[in-house]
């Protein structure tokens, strides 16, 4: 059996609201989550609603490149 790319890969999800309002300038940080996705079932970028501790509400977190 040939070895190829792994089917499940680790991705980092980052809060879009924190990035847009540039929370980094206030040195509070950006909410990030680490999860896995199946490369074959979800080839596009992953978007999930997660809780952002810096915004104190549920926001959309999108996949970023490592």
mmJSON file of the N, C-alpha and C atoms, coordinates in Angstrom:
{"data_MODEL":{"atom_site":{
"group_PDB":["ATOM","ATOM","ATOM","ATOM","ATOM","ATOM","ATOM","ATOM","ATOM","ATOM","ATOM","ATOM","ATOM","ATOM","ATOM","ATOM","ATOM","ATOM","ATOM","ATOM","ATOM","ATOM","ATOM","ATOM","ATOM","ATOM","ATOM","ATOM","ATOM","ATOM","ATOM","ATOM","ATOM","ATOM","ATOM","ATOM","ATOM","ATOM","ATOM","ATOM","ATOM","ATOM","ATOM","ATOM","ATOM","ATOM","ATOM","ATOM","ATOM","ATOM","ATOM","ATOM","ATOM","ATOM","ATOM","ATOM","ATOM","ATOM","ATOM","ATOM","ATOM","ATOM","ATOM","ATOM","ATOM","ATOM","ATOM","ATOM","ATOM","ATOM","ATOM","ATOM","ATOM","ATOM","ATOM","ATOM","ATOM","ATOM","ATOM","ATOM","ATOM","ATOM","ATOM","ATOM","ATOM","ATOM","ATOM","ATOM","ATOM","ATOM","ATOM","ATOM","ATOM","ATOM","ATOM","ATOM","ATOM","ATOM","ATOM","ATOM","ATOM","ATOM","ATOM","ATOM","ATOM","ATOM","ATOM","ATOM","ATOM","ATOM","ATOM","ATOM","ATOM","ATOM","ATOM","ATOM","ATOM","ATOM","ATOM","ATOM","ATOM","ATOM","ATOM","ATOM","ATOM","ATOM","ATOM","ATOM","ATOM","ATOM","ATOM","ATOM","ATOM","ATOM","ATOM","ATOM","ATOM","ATOM","ATOM","ATOM","ATOM","ATOM","ATOM","ATOM","ATOM","ATOM","ATOM","ATOM","ATOM","ATOM","ATOM","ATOM","ATOM","ATOM","ATOM","ATOM","ATOM","ATOM","ATOM","ATOM","ATOM","ATOM","ATOM","ATOM","ATOM","ATOM","ATOM","ATOM","ATOM","ATOM","ATOM","ATOM","ATOM","ATOM","ATOM","ATOM","ATOM","ATOM","ATOM","ATOM","ATOM","ATOM","ATOM","ATOM","ATOM","ATOM","ATOM","ATOM","ATOM","ATOM","ATOM","ATOM","ATOM","ATOM","ATOM","ATOM","ATOM","ATOM"],
"id":[1,2,3,4,5,6,7,8,9,10,11,12,13,14,15,16,17,18,19,20,21,22,23,24,25,26,27,28,29,30,31,32,33,34,35,36,37,38,39,40,41,42,43,44,45,46,47,48,49,50,51,52,53,54,55,56,57,58,59,60,61,62,63,64,65,66,67,68,69,70,71,72,73,74,75,76,77,78,79,80,81,82,83,84,85,86,87,88,89,90,91,92,93,94,95,96,97,98,99,100,101,102,103,104,105,106,107,108,109,110,111,112,113,114,115,116,117,118,119,120,121,122,123,124,125,126,127,128,129,130,131,132,133,134,135,136,137,138,139,140,141,142,143,144,145,146,147,148,149,150,151,152,153,154,155,156,157,158,159,160,161,162,163,164,165,166,167,168,169,170,171,172,173,174,175,176,177,178,179,180,181,182,183,184,185,186,187,188,189,190,191,192,193,194,195,196,197,198],
"type_symbol":["N","C","C","N","C","C","N","C","C","N","C","C","N","C","C","N","C","C","N","C","C","N","C","C","N","C","C","N","C","C","N","C","C","N","C","C","N","C","C","N","C","C","N","C","C","N","C","C","N","C","C","N","C","C","N","C","C","N","C","C","N","C","C","N","C","C","N","C","C","N","C","C","N","C","C","N","C","C","N","C","C","N","C","C","N","C","C","N","C","C","N","C","C","N","C","C","N","C","C","N","C","C","N","C","C","N","C","C","N","C","C","N","C","C","N","C","C","N","C","C","N","C","C","N","C","C","N","C","C","N","C","C","N","C","C","N","C","C","N","C","C","N","C","C","N","C","C","N","C","C","N","C","C","N","C","C","N","C","C","N","C","C","N","C","C","N","C","C","N","C","C","N","C","C","N","C","C","N","C","C","N","C","C","N","C","C","N","C","C","N","C","C","N","C","C","N","C","C"],
"label_atom_id":["N","CA","C","N","CA","C","N","CA","C","N","CA","C","N","CA","C","N","CA","C","N","CA","C","N","CA","C","N","CA","C","N","CA","C","N","CA","C","N","CA","C","N","CA","C","N","CA","C","N","CA","C","N","CA","C","N","CA","C","N","CA","C","N","CA","C","N","CA","C","N","CA","C","N","CA","C","N","CA","C","N","CA","C","N","CA","C","N","CA","C","N","CA","C","N","CA","C","N","CA","C","N","CA","C","N","CA","C","N","CA","C","N","CA","C","N","CA","C","N","CA","C","N","CA","C","N","CA","C","N","CA","C","N","CA","C","N","CA","C","N","CA","C","N","CA","C","N","CA","C","N","CA","C","N","CA","C","N","CA","C","N","CA","C","N","CA","C","N","CA","C","N","CA","C","N","CA","C","N","CA","C","N","CA","C","N","CA","C","N","CA","C","N","CA","C","N","CA","C","N","CA","C","N","CA","C","N","CA","C","N","CA","C","N","CA","C","N","CA","C","N","CA","C","N","CA","C","N","CA","C"],
"label_alt_id":[null,null,null,null,null,null,null,null,null,null,null,null,null,null,null,null,null,null,null,null,null,null,null,null,null,null,null,null,null,null,null,null,null,null,null,null,null,null,null,null,null,null,null,null,null,null,null,null,null,null,null,null,null,null,null,null,null,null,null,null,null,null,null,null,null,null,null,null,null,null,null,null,null,null,null,null,null,null,null,null,null,null,null,null,null,null,null,null,null,null,null,null,null,null,null,null,null,null,null,null,null,null,null,null,null,null,null,null,null,null,null,null,null,null,null,null,null,null,null,null,null,null,null,null,null,null,null,null,null,null,null,null,null,null,null,null,null,null,null,null,null,null,null,null,null,null,null,null,null,null,null,null,null,null,null,null,null,null,null,null,null,null,null,null,null,null,null,null,null,null,null,null,null,null,null,null,null,null,null,null,null,null,null,null,null,null,null,null,null,null,null,null,null,null,null,null,null,null],
"label_comp_id":["UNK","UNK","UNK","UNK","UNK","UNK","UNK","UNK","UNK","UNK","UNK","UNK","UNK","UNK","UNK","UNK","UNK","UNK","UNK","UNK","UNK","UNK","UNK","UNK","UNK","UNK","UNK","UNK","UNK","UNK","UNK","UNK","UNK","UNK","UNK","UNK","UNK","UNK","UNK","UNK","UNK","UNK","UNK","UNK","UNK","UNK","UNK","UNK","UNK","UNK","UNK","UNK","UNK","UNK","UNK","UNK","UNK","UNK","UNK","UNK","UNK","UNK","UNK","UNK","UNK","UNK","UNK","UNK","UNK","UNK","UNK","UNK","UNK","UNK","UNK","UNK","UNK","UNK","UNK","UNK","UNK","UNK","UNK","UNK","UNK","UNK","UNK","UNK","UNK","UNK","UNK","UNK","UNK","UNK","UNK","UNK","UNK","UNK","UNK","UNK","UNK","UNK","UNK","UNK","UNK","UNK","UNK","UNK","UNK","UNK","UNK","UNK","UNK","UNK","UNK","UNK","UNK","UNK","UNK","UNK","UNK","UNK","UNK","UNK","UNK","UNK","UNK","UNK","UNK","UNK","UNK","UNK","UNK","UNK","UNK","UNK","UNK","UNK","UNK","UNK","UNK","UNK","UNK","UNK","UNK","UNK","UNK","UNK","UNK","UNK","UNK","UNK","UNK","UNK","UNK","UNK","UNK","UNK","UNK","UNK","UNK","UNK","UNK","UNK","UNK","UNK","UNK","UNK","UNK","UNK","UNK","UNK","UNK","UNK","UNK","UNK","UNK","UNK","UNK","UNK","UNK","UNK","UNK","UNK","UNK","UNK","UNK","UNK","UNK","UNK","UNK","UNK","UNK","UNK","UNK","UNK","UNK","UNK"],
"label_asym_id":["A","A","A","A","A","A","A","A","A","A","A","A","A","A","A","A","A","A","A","A","A","A","A","A","A","A","A","A","A","A","A","A","A","A","A","A","A","A","A","A","A","A","A","A","A","A","A","A","A","A","A","A","A","A","A","A","A","A","A","A","A","A","A","A","A","A","A","A","A","A","A","A","A","A","A","A","A","A","A","A","A","A","A","A","A","A","A","A","A","A","A","A","A","A","A","A","A","A","A","A","A","A","A","A","A","A","A","A","A","A","A","A","A","A","A","A","A","A","A","A","A","A","A","A","A","A","A","A","A","A","A","A","A","A","A","A","A","A","A","A","A","A","A","A","A","A","A","A","A","A","A","A","A","A","A","A","A","A","A","A","A","A","A","A","A","A","A","A","A","A","A","A","A","A","A","A","A","A","A","A","A","A","A","A","A","A","A","A","A","A","A","A","A","A","A","A","A","A"],
"label_entity_id":["1","1","1","1","1","1","1","1","1","1","1","1","1","1","1","1","1","1","1","1","1","1","1","1","1","1","1","1","1","1","1","1","1","1","1","1","1","1","1","1","1","1","1","1","1","1","1","1","1","1","1","1","1","1","1","1","1","1","1","1","1","1","1","1","1","1","1","1","1","1","1","1","1","1","1","1","1","1","1","1","1","1","1","1","1","1","1","1","1","1","1","1","1","1","1","1","1","1","1","1","1","1","1","1","1","1","1","1","1","1","1","1","1","1","1","1","1","1","1","1","1","1","1","1","1","1","1","1","1","1","1","1","1","1","1","1","1","1","1","1","1","1","1","1","1","1","1","1","1","1","1","1","1","1","1","1","1","1","1","1","1","1","1","1","1","1","1","1","1","1","1","1","1","1","1","1","1","1","1","1","1","1","1","1","1","1","1","1","1","1","1","1","1","1","1","1","1","1"],
"label_seq_id":[1,1,1,2,2,2,3,3,3,4,4,4,5,5,5,6,6,6,7,7,7,8,8,8,9,9,9,10,10,10,11,11,11,12,12,12,13,13,13,14,14,14,15,15,15,16,16,16,17,17,17,18,18,18,19,19,19,20,20,20,21,21,21,22,22,22,23,23,23,24,24,24,25,25,25,26,26,26,27,27,27,28,28,28,29,29,29,30,30,30,31,31,31,32,32,32,33,33,33,34,34,34,35,35,35,36,36,36,37,37,37,38,38,38,39,39,39,40,40,40,41,41,41,42,42,42,43,43,43,44,44,44,45,45,45,46,46,46,47,47,47,48,48,48,49,49,49,50,50,50,51,51,51,52,52,52,53,53,53,54,54,54,55,55,55,56,56,56,57,57,57,58,58,58,59,59,59,60,60,60,61,61,61,62,62,62,63,63,63,64,64,64,65,65,65,66,66,66],
"pdbx_PDB_ins_code":[null,null,null,null,null,null,null,null,null,null,null,null,null,null,null,null,null,null,null,null,null,null,null,null,null,null,null,null,null,null,null,null,null,null,null,null,null,null,null,null,null,null,null,null,null,null,null,null,null,null,null,null,null,null,null,null,null,null,null,null,null,null,null,null,null,null,null,null,null,null,null,null,null,null,null,null,null,null,null,null,null,null,null,null,null,null,null,null,null,null,null,null,null,null,null,null,null,null,null,null,null,null,null,null,null,null,null,null,null,null,null,null,null,null,null,null,null,null,null,null,null,null,null,null,null,null,null,null,null,null,null,null,null,null,null,null,null,null,null,null,null,null,null,null,null,null,null,null,null,null,null,null,null,null,null,null,null,null,null,null,null,null,null,null,null,null,null,null,null,null,null,null,null,null,null,null,null,null,null,null,null,null,null,null,null,null,null,null,null,null,null,null,null,null,null,null,null,null],
"Cartn_x":[0.843,0.0,0.886,0.584,1.386,1.036,2.058,1.835,1.638,0.575,0.281,0.004,-0.774,-1.144,-2.15,-2.082,-3.017,-4.416,-5.424,-6.802,-7.246,-6.951,-7.343,-6.159,-6.416,-5.355,-5.77,-4.802,-5.038,-5.135,-6.165,-6.372,-6.536,-6.251,-6.407,-7.549,-8.516,-9.64,-9.396,-9.584,-9.322,-10.575,-10.839,-12.017,-11.914,-12.967,-12.958,-13.282,-14.056,-14.413,-13.193,-12.358,-11.158,-10.162,-10.049,-9.115,-9.583,-10.903,-11.433,-11.302,-11.497,-11.425,-10.016,-9.068,-7.645,-7.435,-7.894,-7.733,-6.258,-5.45,-4.014,-3.367,-3.827,-3.232,-3.461,-4.539,-4.825,-4.166,-3.413,-2.678,-3.586,-4.848,-5.743,-5.648,-5.296,-5.145,-6.254,-6.186,-7.173,-7.559,-8.849,-9.352,-8.984,-8.379,-8.015,-8.368,-8.826,-9.131,-8.353,-7.951,-7.281,-8.217,-8.444,-9.327,-8.811,-9.508,-9.147,-10.291,-9.948,-10.973,-10.544,-11.529,-11.283,-11.033,-9.882,-9.488,-10.382,-10.862,-11.688,-13.119,-13.701,-15.085,-15.212,-14.188,-14.239,-12.996,-12.95,-11.755,-11.637,-12.763,-12.723,-12.386,-12.216,-11.874,-13.038,-12.72,-13.715,-14.146,-15.456,-16.004,-16.959,-16.734,-17.6,-17.908,-19.1,-19.443,-18.935,-17.981,-17.389,-17.44,-17.243,-17.245,-15.885,-15.886,-14.658,-14.599,-13.588,-13.477,-13.105,-12.523,-12.153,-13.344,-14.224,-15.437,-16.578,-16.475,-17.501,-18.814,-18.732,-19.925,-19.511,-20.508,-20.261,-20.031,-18.917,-18.581,-18.141,-17.984,-17.529,-16.013,-15.516,-14.087,-13.767,-12.779,-12.416,-11.034,-10.8,-9.521,-8.425,-7.258,-6.115,-4.994,-4.046,-2.891,-1.852,-1.117,-0.096,1.155],
"Cartn_y":[-1.183,0.0,1.244,2.148,3.361,4.345,5.003,6.012,7.362,8.058,9.351,10.372,11.354,12.368,11.798,12.229,11.773,12.294,11.489,11.886,12.939,12.717,13.677,14.6,15.9,16.871,17.799,18.351,19.282,20.698,21.442,22.812,23.742,25.011,26.039,26.949,27.161,28.05,29.351,30.48,31.791,32.657,33.432,34.296,35.404,35.549,36.582,37.956,38.016,39.306,39.956,39.183,39.723,40.234,39.535,39.94,41.238,41.367,42.567,43.796,43.651,44.801,45.018,44.232,44.32,44.36,43.315,43.19,43.054,42.59,42.428,43.734,44.855,46.142,46.464,45.933,46.157,45.105,44.191,43.11,42.207,42.036,41.108,39.721,39.638,38.348,38.047,36.871,36.401,34.988,34.704,33.38,32.384,31.254,30.208,28.848,27.974,26.592,25.678,24.501,23.496,22.307,21.834,20.699,19.923,18.853,18.061,18.052,17.879,17.744,16.669,16.104,15.098,15.807,15.59,16.274,15.912,14.668,14.223,14.751,14.786,15.239,16.756,17.462,18.922,19.533,19.635,20.196,21.712,22.4,23.86,24.245,25.536,26.032,25.806,25.415,25.098,26.37,26.52,27.654,27.106,27.454,27.003,28.165,28.115,29.101,28.575,29.285,28.901,30.101,29.846,30.928,31.613,32.935,33.731,34.363,34.03,34.559,36.041,36.551,37.967,38.84,38.31,39.027,38.763,37.708,37.25,36.906,36.307,35.851,34.809,34.136,33.169,33.894,33.591,34.221,33.137,33.524,32.582,32.492,31.266,31.006,30.301,30.791,30.202,29.595,28.686,27.979,28.92,28.869,29.66,28.712,29.229,28.431,28.467,27.381,27.303,28.016],
"Cartn_z":[0.0,0.0,0.0,-0.877,-1.003,0.101,0.608,1.633,0.954,1.32,0.722,1.807,1.463,2.438,3.415,4.652,5.667,5.357,5.687,5.418,6.427,7.715,8.746,9.031,8.975,9.22,10.359,11.034,12.13,11.567,11.986,11.513,12.713,12.488,13.521,13.107,14.016,13.767,14.52,13.832,14.425,14.337,15.38,15.447,14.394,13.594,12.559,13.137,14.203,14.803,15.456,16.113,16.756,15.716,14.6,13.549,12.901,12.663,12.017,12.907,14.216,15.115,15.641,15.151,15.515,17.029,17.677,19.124,19.48,18.525,18.794,19.224,18.719,19.085,20.557,21.122,22.533,23.412,22.817,23.492,24.305,23.859,24.527,23.918,22.642,21.985,21.011,20.405,19.454,19.858,19.818,20.17,19.081,19.463,18.506,19.074,18.208,18.551,17.62,18.113,17.296,17.185,15.956,15.715,14.513,14.155,12.993,12.003,10.72,9.695,8.714,8.033,7.022,5.693,5.131,3.905,2.721,2.667,1.543,1.642,2.834,2.994,2.997,3.479,3.585,2.952,1.625,0.985,1.137,1.358,1.495,2.935,3.165,4.499,5.459,6.678,7.693,8.413,8.661,9.417,10.457,11.731,12.82,13.745,14.367,15.396,16.728,17.312,18.594,19.528,20.826,21.801,21.821,21.716,21.792,23.175,23.938,25.294,25.302,24.22,24.146,23.749,22.878,22.483,23.459,24.234,25.187,24.496,23.306,22.588,21.552,20.975,19.929,18.607,17.956,16.679,15.686,14.445,13.415,13.484,13.558,13.551,12.225,11.5,10.206,10.278,9.365,9.285,8.77,9.404,8.953,8.552,7.795,7.412,8.534,8.671,9.727,9.321],
"occupancy":[1.0,1.0,1.0,1.0,1.0,1.0,1.0,1.0,1.0,1.0,1.0,1.0,1.0,1.0,1.0,1.0,1.0,1.0,1.0,1.0,1.0,1.0,1.0,1.0,1.0,1.0,1.0,1.0,1.0,1.0,1.0,1.0,1.0,1.0,1.0,1.0,1.0,1.0,1.0,1.0,1.0,1.0,1.0,1.0,1.0,1.0,1.0,1.0,1.0,1.0,1.0,1.0,1.0,1.0,1.0,1.0,1.0,1.0,1.0,1.0,1.0,1.0,1.0,1.0,1.0,1.0,1.0,1.0,1.0,1.0,1.0,1.0,1.0,1.0,1.0,1.0,1.0,1.0,1.0,1.0,1.0,1.0,1.0,1.0,1.0,1.0,1.0,1.0,1.0,1.0,1.0,1.0,1.0,1.0,1.0,1.0,1.0,1.0,1.0,1.0,1.0,1.0,1.0,1.0,1.0,1.0,1.0,1.0,1.0,1.0,1.0,1.0,1.0,1.0,1.0,1.0,1.0,1.0,1.0,1.0,1.0,1.0,1.0,1.0,1.0,1.0,1.0,1.0,1.0,1.0,1.0,1.0,1.0,1.0,1.0,1.0,1.0,1.0,1.0,1.0,1.0,1.0,1.0,1.0,1.0,1.0,1.0,1.0,1.0,1.0,1.0,1.0,1.0,1.0,1.0,1.0,1.0,1.0,1.0,1.0,1.0,1.0,1.0,1.0,1.0,1.0,1.0,1.0,1.0,1.0,1.0,1.0,1.0,1.0,1.0,1.0,1.0,1.0,1.0,1.0,1.0,1.0,1.0,1.0,1.0,1.0,1.0,1.0,1.0,1.0,1.0,1.0,1.0,1.0,1.0,1.0,1.0,1.0],
"B_iso_or_equiv":[0.0,0.0,0.0,0.0,0.0,0.0,0.0,0.0,0.0,0.0,0.0,0.0,0.0,0.0,0.0,0.0,0.0,0.0,0.0,0.0,0.0,0.0,0.0,0.0,0.0,0.0,0.0,0.0,0.0,0.0,0.0,0.0,0.0,0.0,0.0,0.0,0.0,0.0,0.0,0.0,0.0,0.0,0.0,0.0,0.0,0.0,0.0,0.0,0.0,0.0,0.0,0.0,0.0,0.0,0.0,0.0,0.0,0.0,0.0,0.0,0.0,0.0,0.0,0.0,0.0,0.0,0.0,0.0,0.0,0.0,0.0,0.0,0.0,0.0,0.0,0.0,0.0,0.0,0.0,0.0,0.0,0.0,0.0,0.0,0.0,0.0,0.0,0.0,0.0,0.0,0.0,0.0,0.0,0.0,0.0,0.0,0.0,0.0,0.0,0.0,0.0,0.0,0.0,0.0,0.0,0.0,0.0,0.0,0.0,0.0,0.0,0.0,0.0,0.0,0.0,0.0,0.0,0.0,0.0,0.0,0.0,0.0,0.0,0.0,0.0,0.0,0.0,0.0,0.0,0.0,0.0,0.0,0.0,0.0,0.0,0.0,0.0,0.0,0.0,0.0,0.0,0.0,0.0,0.0,0.0,0.0,0.0,0.0,0.0,0.0,0.0,0.0,0.0,0.0,0.0,0.0,0.0,0.0,0.0,0.0,0.0,0.0,0.0,0.0,0.0,0.0,0.0,0.0,0.0,0.0,0.0,0.0,0.0,0.0,0.0,0.0,0.0,0.0,0.0,0.0,0.0,0.0,0.0,0.0,0.0,0.0,0.0,0.0,0.0,0.0,0.0,0.0,0.0,0.0,0.0,0.0,0.0,0.0],
"pdbx_formal_charge":[null,null,null,null,null,null,null,null,null,null,null,null,null,null,null,null,null,null,null,null,null,null,null,null,null,null,null,null,null,null,null,null,null,null,null,null,null,null,null,null,null,null,null,null,null,null,null,null,null,null,null,null,null,null,null,null,null,null,null,null,null,null,null,null,null,null,null,null,null,null,null,null,null,null,null,null,null,null,null,null,null,null,null,null,null,null,null,null,null,null,null,null,null,null,null,null,null,null,null,null,null,null,null,null,null,null,null,null,null,null,null,null,null,null,null,null,null,null,null,null,null,null,null,null,null,null,null,null,null,null,null,null,null,null,null,null,null,null,null,null,null,null,null,null,null,null,null,null,null,null,null,null,null,null,null,null,null,null,null,null,null,null,null,null,null,null,null,null,null,null,null,null,null,null,null,null,null,null,null,null,null,null,null,null,null,null,null,null,null,null,null,null,null,null,null,null,null,null],
"auth_seq_id":[1,1,1,2,2,2,3,3,3,4,4,4,5,5,5,6,6,6,7,7,7,8,8,8,9,9,9,10,10,10,11,11,11,12,12,12,13,13,13,14,14,14,15,15,15,16,16,16,17,17,17,18,18,18,19,19,19,20,20,20,21,21,21,22,22,22,23,23,23,24,24,24,25,25,25,26,26,26,27,27,27,28,28,28,29,29,29,30,30,30,31,31,31,32,32,32,33,33,33,34,34,34,35,35,35,36,36,36,37,37,37,38,38,38,39,39,39,40,40,40,41,41,41,42,42,42,43,43,43,44,44,44,45,45,45,46,46,46,47,47,47,48,48,48,49,49,49,50,50,50,51,51,51,52,52,52,53,53,53,54,54,54,55,55,55,56,56,56,57,57,57,58,58,58,59,59,59,60,60,60,61,61,61,62,62,62,63,63,63,64,64,64,65,65,65,66,66,66],
"auth_comp_id":["UNK","UNK","UNK","UNK","UNK","UNK","UNK","UNK","UNK","UNK","UNK","UNK","UNK","UNK","UNK","UNK","UNK","UNK","UNK","UNK","UNK","UNK","UNK","UNK","UNK","UNK","UNK","UNK","UNK","UNK","UNK","UNK","UNK","UNK","UNK","UNK","UNK","UNK","UNK","UNK","UNK","UNK","UNK","UNK","UNK","UNK","UNK","UNK","UNK","UNK","UNK","UNK","UNK","UNK","UNK","UNK","UNK","UNK","UNK","UNK","UNK","UNK","UNK","UNK","UNK","UNK","UNK","UNK","UNK","UNK","UNK","UNK","UNK","UNK","UNK","UNK","UNK","UNK","UNK","UNK","UNK","UNK","UNK","UNK","UNK","UNK","UNK","UNK","UNK","UNK","UNK","UNK","UNK","UNK","UNK","UNK","UNK","UNK","UNK","UNK","UNK","UNK","UNK","UNK","UNK","UNK","UNK","UNK","UNK","UNK","UNK","UNK","UNK","UNK","UNK","UNK","UNK","UNK","UNK","UNK","UNK","UNK","UNK","UNK","UNK","UNK","UNK","UNK","UNK","UNK","UNK","UNK","UNK","UNK","UNK","UNK","UNK","UNK","UNK","UNK","UNK","UNK","UNK","UNK","UNK","UNK","UNK","UNK","UNK","UNK","UNK","UNK","UNK","UNK","UNK","UNK","UNK","UNK","UNK","UNK","UNK","UNK","UNK","UNK","UNK","UNK","UNK","UNK","UNK","UNK","UNK","UNK","UNK","UNK","UNK","UNK","UNK","UNK","UNK","UNK","UNK","UNK","UNK","UNK","UNK","UNK","UNK","UNK","UNK","UNK","UNK","UNK","UNK","UNK","UNK","UNK","UNK","UNK"],
"auth_asym_id":["A","A","A","A","A","A","A","A","A","A","A","A","A","A","A","A","A","A","A","A","A","A","A","A","A","A","A","A","A","A","A","A","A","A","A","A","A","A","A","A","A","A","A","A","A","A","A","A","A","A","A","A","A","A","A","A","A","A","A","A","A","A","A","A","A","A","A","A","A","A","A","A","A","A","A","A","A","A","A","A","A","A","A","A","A","A","A","A","A","A","A","A","A","A","A","A","A","A","A","A","A","A","A","A","A","A","A","A","A","A","A","A","A","A","A","A","A","A","A","A","A","A","A","A","A","A","A","A","A","A","A","A","A","A","A","A","A","A","A","A","A","A","A","A","A","A","A","A","A","A","A","A","A","A","A","A","A","A","A","A","A","A","A","A","A","A","A","A","A","A","A","A","A","A","A","A","A","A","A","A","A","A","A","A","A","A","A","A","A","A","A","A","A","A","A","A","A","A"],
"auth_atom_id":["N","CA","C","N","CA","C","N","CA","C","N","CA","C","N","CA","C","N","CA","C","N","CA","C","N","CA","C","N","CA","C","N","CA","C","N","CA","C","N","CA","C","N","CA","C","N","CA","C","N","CA","C","N","CA","C","N","CA","C","N","CA","C","N","CA","C","N","CA","C","N","CA","C","N","CA","C","N","CA","C","N","CA","C","N","CA","C","N","CA","C","N","CA","C","N","CA","C","N","CA","C","N","CA","C","N","CA","C","N","CA","C","N","CA","C","N","CA","C","N","CA","C","N","CA","C","N","CA","C","N","CA","C","N","CA","C","N","CA","C","N","CA","C","N","CA","C","N","CA","C","N","CA","C","N","CA","C","N","CA","C","N","CA","C","N","CA","C","N","CA","C","N","CA","C","N","CA","C","N","CA","C","N","CA","C","N","CA","C","N","CA","C","N","CA","C","N","CA","C","N","CA","C","N","CA","C","N","CA","C","N","CA","C","N","CA","C","N","CA","C","N","CA","C","N","CA","C","N","CA","C"],
"pdbx_PDB_model_num":[1,1,1,1,1,1,1,1,1,1,1,1,1,1,1,1,1,1,1,1,1,1,1,1,1,1,1,1,1,1,1,1,1,1,1,1,1,1,1,1,1,1,1,1,1,1,1,1,1,1,1,1,1,1,1,1,1,1,1,1,1,1,1,1,1,1,1,1,1,1,1,1,1,1,1,1,1,1,1,1,1,1,1,1,1,1,1,1,1,1,1,1,1,1,1,1,1,1,1,1,1,1,1,1,1,1,1,1,1,1,1,1,1,1,1,1,1,1,1,1,1,1,1,1,1,1,1,1,1,1,1,1,1,1,1,1,1,1,1,1,1,1,1,1,1,1,1,1,1,1,1,1,1,1,1,1,1,1,1,1,1,1,1,1,1,1,1,1,1,1,1,1,1,1,1,1,1,1,1,1,1,1,1,1,1,1,1,1,1,1,1,1,1,1,1,1,1,1]
}}}
